[in-house]
Amino acid sequence: MTTHPVYSLPPLPCYVSGEITTMPEARISPFDRGFIFGDGVYEGISIYGRPGHAPQPYRFDQHMARLERSLAETRIPNPHTRAEWRQIALDLIAAYAGQTSASGQHDAQALPQDWFYYFQVTRGVALRDHPMIEGLTPTVLATCLPMKPPTPEQRANGVACVTADDFRWKKAHIKSISLLGAVFARQISFEQGALETVMFRDGFLSEAAASNVWVVKNGVVMGPPKDNLVLEGIRYGAIAELCAQEGIGFELRRIARAEVLAADELLLSSATKEVLPITTLDGQPVGHGQPGPVYQKLYAAYQRAKEALFTP
């Protein structure tokens, strides 16, 4: 008989509907509609830390605006104000620091760590029935853990990706916790030893399993339009601003598969990847097979934008 190791959750802090507990002790009803239907939305926010400064979320208001749009689309009431969402993150960072420090005491303002704040809101608990039941209390689950950024080697050499058809639903603009389509898409690249799966719908670029995709040609950064077929990553606005600062052309439009394959550079963006170069696609080099000049400019500008969070 083949035996498999039992996976155990680490005893790290998490927030469940008003209480900070640990992951193994967290409890949510099996009748929560998030569990039954995937009926909920989520957000993931980068929070940067510097010695002597309080942790600072990156483009927090833009994340909150997207959360509010997703909740409005799904008709789930927002259980927290923006200030409360921010405070939950800070409380989780303090709880993590308290668990991992020898004394159990820690000054969150001194943390030189970067964090990834994940939280989701489901419609709540009810007997299983498909209609959007009103009057439920939303369930909130949140974690804030040290960020796992790309490695120095990935930054220096770029990453490999593969392509696939976009077989997901047509409301990709909602940041839904119903992510089985993304799980299947990411598994395609995982099984081929690649970092991401770049997807195409009807022959046009949509996005990757857990990232937005950018095409660089003749010094212009291009991305798919902001519509229901892609999730508008928060870096959509960030990259547009950085391109403007650096004098780089920026355009949103339908991008055919042939244009992607002929790109000078391809880039991924997400909360943890920030901006990252694709240097191999389906086993073929992208451009010269090395991170290009547009990536270098955008990455440097991104780092300056992060440091500006701590400038009075």
C-alpha positions as CSV (number, residue, x, y, z in Angstrom):
1,M,0.0,0.0,0.0
2,T,1.3,3.4,-0.9
3,T,1.3,5.9,2.0
4,H,1.4,9.6,1.6
5,P,2.6,12.1,4.2
6,V,-0.2,13.9,6.1
7,Y,-0.1,17.7,5.4
8,S,-0.3,19.8,8.5
9,L,-1.0,23.5,8.6
10,P,1.6,25.6,10.4
11,P,0.5,27.3,13.6
12,L,0.6,30.7,12.0
13,P,-2.0,33.5,12.8
14,C,-5.1,34.0,10.8
15,Y,-8.2,36.1,11.2
16,V,-11.7,34.6,11.1
17,S,-14.7,36.9,11.3
18,G,-13.5,39.1,14.2
19,E,-11.0,36.9,15.9
20,I,-7.3,36.2,15.4
21,T,-6.5,32.5,15.9
22,T,-4.0,30.1,14.4
23,M,-4.5,28.2,11.1
24,P,-5.0,24.7,12.7
25,E,-7.5,26.2,15.1
26,A,-9.5,28.2,12.6
27,R,-13.1,27.1,12.2
28,I,-15.7,27.9,9.5
29,S,-19.0,26.2,9.0
30,P,-19.1,23.5,6.3
31,F,-22.3,25.2,5.3
32,D,-20.6,28.4,4.4
33,R,-21.4,29.3,0.8
34,G,-17.8,29.9,0.1
35,F,-17.2,26.2,0.8
36,I,-20.4,24.9,-0.9
37,F,-20.4,27.2,-4.0
38,G,-17.2,29.2,-4.0
39,D,-19.6,32.1,-3.4
40,G,-17.2,34.9,-2.4
41,V,-14.4,37.3,-3.5
42,Y,-10.9,37.9,-2.4
43,E,-8.0,40.3,-2.5
44,G,-4.2,40.1,-2.1
45,I,-2.2,43.1,-1.2
46,S,1.5,43.7,-1.0
47,I,2.6,45.3,2.3
48,Y,6.2,46.6,2.5
49,G,8.2,47.1,5.6
50,R,11.3,49.2,6.3
51,P,13.2,49.6,9.6
52,G,11.8,52.4,11.6
53,H,8.6,52.7,9.6
54,A,5.1,51.2,10.0
55,P,4.3,48.6,7.3
56,Q,2.8,50.3,4.2
57,P,0.4,48.6,1.8
58,Y,1.0,49.2,-1.9
59,R,-1.9,50.9,-3.7
60,F,-4.2,50.1,-0.9
61,D,-7.1,52.4,-2.1
62,Q,-7.0,50.8,-5.5
63,H,-7.3,47.3,-3.9
64,M,-10.2,48.5,-1.8
65,A,-11.9,49.9,-4.8
66,R,-11.6,46.6,-6.7
67,L,-12.8,44.7,-3.6
68,E,-15.8,47.0,-3.4
69,R,-16.5,46.4,-7.1
70,S,-16.3,42.6,-6.7
71,L,-18.6,42.7,-3.7
72,A,-21.1,44.9,-5.5
73,E,-21.1,42.6,-8.5
74,T,-21.8,39.5,-6.3
75,R,-24.2,41.4,-4.0
76,I,-22.3,40.6,-0.9
77,P,-22.2,43.4,1.7
78,N,-18.8,44.7,2.7
79,P,-18.2,43.7,6.3
80,H,-15.5,46.3,7.0
81,T,-14.5,49.8,6.3
82,R,-11.2,50.5,4.5
83,A,-9.6,51.5,7.9
84,E,-10.7,48.2,9.4
85,W,-9.3,46.2,6.5
86,R,-6.0,47.9,7.0
87,Q,-6.0,47.4,10.8
88,I,-6.7,43.6,10.3
89,A,-3.5,43.4,8.3
90,L,-1.5,45.3,10.9
91,D,-2.9,43.1,13.7
92,L,-1.9,39.9,11.8
93,I,1.6,41.2,11.3
94,A,1.9,42.0,15.0
95,A,0.5,38.5,15.8
96,Y,3.0,36.9,13.4
97,A,5.9,38.9,14.9
98,G,4.8,37.9,18.4
99,Q,4.8,34.2,17.6
100,T,8.2,34.2,15.9
101,S,10.1,36.5,18.3
102,A,11.9,34.9,21.2
103,S,10.4,37.1,23.8
104,G,6.9,37.1,22.4
105,Q,7.1,40.9,22.1
106,H,7.7,42.8,18.9
107,D,7.5,46.3,17.6
108,A,5.6,46.0,14.3
109,Q,7.1,49.3,13.1
110,A,10.6,47.8,13.2
111,L,9.8,44.9,10.9
112,P,12.1,45.0,7.8
113,Q,9.8,42.5,6.1
114,D,7.6,42.5,3.1
115,W,4.2,40.8,3.6
116,F,1.4,39.4,1.5
117,Y,-2.1,40.2,2.9
118,Y,-4.7,37.8,1.6
119,F,-8.4,38.0,2.6
120,Q,-11.6,36.7,1.3
121,V,-15.3,37.5,2.0
122,T,-18.0,34.9,1.4
123,R,-21.8,35.4,1.4
124,G,-22.0,33.5,4.7
125,V,-23.7,30.4,6.2
126,A,-27.0,29.0,4.9
127,L,-28.7,25.8,3.8
128,R,-27.6,24.8,0.3
129,D,-29.6,26.7,-2.2
130,H,-28.3,28.5,-5.3
131,P,-30.1,31.9,-5.2
132,M,-28.2,34.8,-3.5
133,I,-29.8,34.6,-0.1
134,E,-30.1,38.0,1.6
135,G,-29.6,38.8,5.2
136,L,-26.6,36.6,5.8
137,T,-23.5,37.6,7.8
138,P,-20.5,37.5,5.5
139,T,-17.6,35.3,6.6
140,V,-14.1,36.8,6.5
141,L,-10.8,34.9,6.4
142,A,-7.5,36.7,6.3
143,T,-3.8,36.0,6.6
144,C,-0.7,38.2,6.4
145,L,2.5,36.3,5.9
146,P,6.0,37.1,4.7
147,M,6.0,37.6,1.0
148,K,7.8,35.1,-1.3
149,P,9.1,37.3,-4.1
150,P,10.9,36.0,-7.3
151,T,14.4,34.8,-6.7
152,P,17.5,36.8,-7.8
153,E,18.0,34.2,-10.5
154,Q,14.5,34.8,-11.9
155,R,15.1,38.5,-11.9
156,A,18.4,38.1,-13.7
157,N,17.4,35.5,-16.2
158,G,13.7,35.7,-16.6
159,V,11.2,32.8,-16.3
160,A,9.7,30.2,-18.6
161,C,6.0,30.1,-19.3
162,V,3.7,28.0,-21.5
163,T,0.5,28.8,-23.4
164,A,-3.0,27.4,-23.2
165,D,-6.5,28.2,-24.2
166,D,-8.5,30.2,-21.7
167,F,-11.3,27.9,-20.7
168,R,-12.5,29.9,-17.7
169,W,-15.9,31.7,-17.3
170,K,-16.7,35.1,-18.9
171,K,-16.8,37.1,-15.6
172,A,-13.0,37.0,-15.1
173,H,-13.2,40.7,-13.9
174,I,-14.7,39.5,-10.6
175,K,-12.0,38.5,-8.2
176,S,-13.9,35.4,-7.2
177,I,-12.7,32.6,-4.9
178,S,-14.1,30.2,-7.4
179,L,-10.6,29.5,-8.9
180,L,-10.8,26.0,-10.2
181,G,-10.2,27.2,-13.7
182,A,-7.1,29.0,-12.5
183,V,-6.0,25.9,-10.6
184,F,-6.2,23.8,-13.9
185,A,-4.4,26.5,-15.8
186,R,-1.6,26.8,-13.3
187,Q,-1.2,23.0,-13.2
188,I,-0.4,23.0,-16.9
189,S,2.7,25.1,-16.3
190,F,3.6,23.4,-13.1
191,E,3.7,20.0,-14.7
192,Q,6.0,21.4,-17.4
193,G,8.4,23.1,-15.0
194,A,7.3,26.5,-16.0
195,L,6.3,29.5,-13.8
196,E,3.0,30.5,-15.4
197,T,0.4,29.6,-18.1
198,V,-0.3,32.4,-20.6
199,M,-3.8,32.1,-21.8
200,F,-5.6,33.0,-25.1
201,R,-9.3,33.3,-25.7
202,D,-10.4,33.0,-29.3
203,G,-6.9,33.7,-30.4
204,F,-6.3,36.8,-28.3
205,L,-4.3,37.2,-25.2
206,S,-6.2,37.3,-21.9
207,E,-4.0,36.7,-18.9
208,A,-2.0,34.1,-17.0
209,A,-3.3,31.8,-14.3
210,A,-2.3,34.1,-11.5
211,S,-0.8,37.1,-13.3
212,N,-1.5,39.8,-15.9
213,V,0.6,39.6,-19.1
214,W,2.2,42.5,-20.9
215,V,3.6,42.5,-24.5
216,V,6.5,44.8,-25.4
217,K,7.0,45.7,-29.1
218,N,9.1,48.5,-30.4
219,G,9.4,50.0,-27.0
220,V,5.6,50.1,-26.3
221,V,4.0,48.2,-23.5
222,M,0.7,46.6,-24.5
223,G,-2.0,44.8,-22.5
224,P,-5.5,43.4,-23.0
225,P,-8.3,45.8,-22.5
226,K,-10.0,46.1,-19.1
227,D,-13.2,44.2,-19.6
228,N,-15.0,41.1,-18.3
229,L,-12.5,38.7,-19.9
230,V,-9.5,39.6,-17.6
231,L,-9.1,40.5,-14.0
232,E,-7.8,44.0,-13.9
233,G,-4.7,43.6,-11.8
234,I,-3.8,46.5,-9.5
235,R,-0.6,46.7,-11.5
236,Y,-2.7,47.8,-14.6
237,G,-2.8,51.3,-13.1
238,A,0.7,51.1,-11.6
239,I,2.4,50.0,-14.9
240,A,0.5,52.7,-16.8
241,E,1.8,55.3,-14.4
242,L,5.3,53.9,-14.5
243,C,5.3,53.9,-18.3
244,A,4.3,57.6,-18.2
245,Q,7.1,58.4,-15.8
246,E,9.7,56.6,-17.9
247,G,8.5,57.9,-21.3
248,I,7.4,54.4,-22.4
249,G,4.5,54.0,-24.7
250,F,1.4,52.3,-23.2
251,E,-1.6,50.8,-24.9
252,L,-4.6,48.6,-24.0
253,R,-6.1,46.6,-26.9
254,R,-6.8,43.1,-28.2
255,I,-3.5,41.4,-28.8
256,A,-3.4,38.5,-31.2
257,R,-1.4,35.3,-30.4
258,A,1.0,36.0,-33.3
259,E,1.9,39.4,-31.7
260,V,2.6,37.7,-28.4
261,L,4.9,35.1,-30.1
262,A,6.7,37.9,-31.9
263,A,7.2,40.2,-28.9
264,D,10.5,41.9,-28.1
265,E,9.7,41.3,-24.4
266,L,6.9,39.7,-22.4
267,L,6.2,40.6,-18.8
268,L,4.2,39.2,-15.9
269,S,2.7,41.4,-13.1
270,S,1.1,40.5,-9.8
271,A,1.3,41.5,-6.2
272,T,4.1,39.1,-5.4
273,K,5.9,39.1,-8.8
274,E,5.6,42.9,-9.1
275,V,6.9,42.9,-12.7
276,L,8.8,39.9,-14.0
277,P,10.3,39.1,-17.4
278,I,9.2,36.0,-19.4
279,T,12.3,34.9,-21.4
280,T,11.0,31.5,-22.7
281,L,7.5,30.7,-24.0
282,D,6.6,27.2,-25.0
283,G,10.3,26.4,-25.1
284,Q,11.2,29.2,-27.4
285,P,13.2,32.4,-26.5
286,V,11.3,35.6,-26.1
287,G,13.2,38.4,-28.0
288,H,16.8,37.8,-27.2
289,G,16.1,35.3,-24.5
290,Q,17.1,37.7,-21.7
291,P,15.3,40.4,-19.6
292,G,15.0,43.4,-21.9
293,P,15.5,47.2,-21.4
294,V,11.8,48.0,-20.9
295,Y,11.6,45.4,-18.1
296,Q,14.7,46.9,-16.5
297,K,13.3,50.4,-16.6
298,L,9.9,49.3,-15.2
299,Y,11.4,47.2,-12.4
300,A,13.7,50.0,-11.3
301,A,10.7,52.5,-11.4
302,Y,8.6,50.0,-9.4
303,Q,11.3,49.9,-6.7
304,R,11.4,53.7,-6.5
305,A,7.6,53.7,-6.1
306,K,7.9,51.3,-3.2
307,E,10.5,53.4,-1.5
308,A,8.2,56.4,-1.9
309,L,5.7,54.8,0.4
310,F,8.2,55.6,3.2
311,T,8.9,59.2,2.1
312,P,7.2,61.8,4.2
